[in-house]
Amino acid sequence: MSRVLKYVPRVAVFLAGVAAGALTSSRRKRGGITSAAAQDLKHSVANLESRLAAQESANTDRFGRIEARLDEHASKLADVPTLSPGL
């Protein structure tokens, strides 16, 4: 009896996969994406790509300014006298 209970969850998952495959298969046969929807999707993707490129450019500029300020602070810190003897 315990062997049967061991396989029940696996069979249930398998049957759920078969059902999901059948549902997606029937949806594909009914019709795909329309031309207008495809154009809208392409436009949205192009818009997203341009926004990502602008964000990447802004981040590059921002990180460049941060690195320049860090270098400036490091050089100022190097000029500060220390209280430790021998350095």
N, C-alpha and C positions, 0 to 999 in steps of 0.2 A: 504494500500500500504506500509506503514512503517513497518508493521509486516513482510511482505515478504522480505523487504530489511534487516531486522534484522536477518533473518535466512540464507540469501545467503552466507555470509562468513563462517558460520558453515558448511553448506552443501559443500562448496568448499573445506574446510579442510578435511572433511570426505571423499570426493571423492579422494582427493590427497592421503590420507592414504590407501584407497582401491587400488589405482593404484600402490603405492609403495609396498604394500603387494603382489600384483599380479606379479610385476616384480621380487621381491626377490624369490618368490615361483617358478617361471619359471627358474630362474638361479640355484636354488637348484636341480631341476629335471634334468637339463642338465648335471650336473657333479659337484662333489665337488673338494676338494683340492687333488692334486696328492700326491703319496707317497714321491716323491723327494721334493716336495714343503713342505710337512709336516716335513720331516727330516731337511730341511733347516731352517724352522721356529723354530723347537726345538733347533737346534744348535745356532741360533741367540738369543733365549731366555736364553739358558745356558750361552752364552757369556755375555749377559747383566747382568745376575744374578752375575756372577763372578766379573764383573766390579763394580757393585753396592756394593758388599761385600768388595772389595778392597778400594773403596771410603769411605765406612763406617769406615773401620779400620783406614784409614788415618785421617779421621775427628776425631775419638775418640782419636788418638794419639795427634793430633794438639790441641784439646780442653784440654787434660790433661796437656800439656805443658803450655797452656795459664793459666789454673787454678793455676798451680804451680807458675808461674811468678806473678800472682795476689796475691797469698798468701805471696810471698816474698816481694812484694811492700807494702802490708798491714802491714807486720811486721816492715819494715823499716819506714813506715809512723808513726807507733805507737811510735817509738823511737825518733822521731823528737820533740824537745821541742816546746811548744806553747807560744805565747805571751799573752794569755788571763789569767788573774789571777783567781784562784779558780778551775782550771781544773786539 
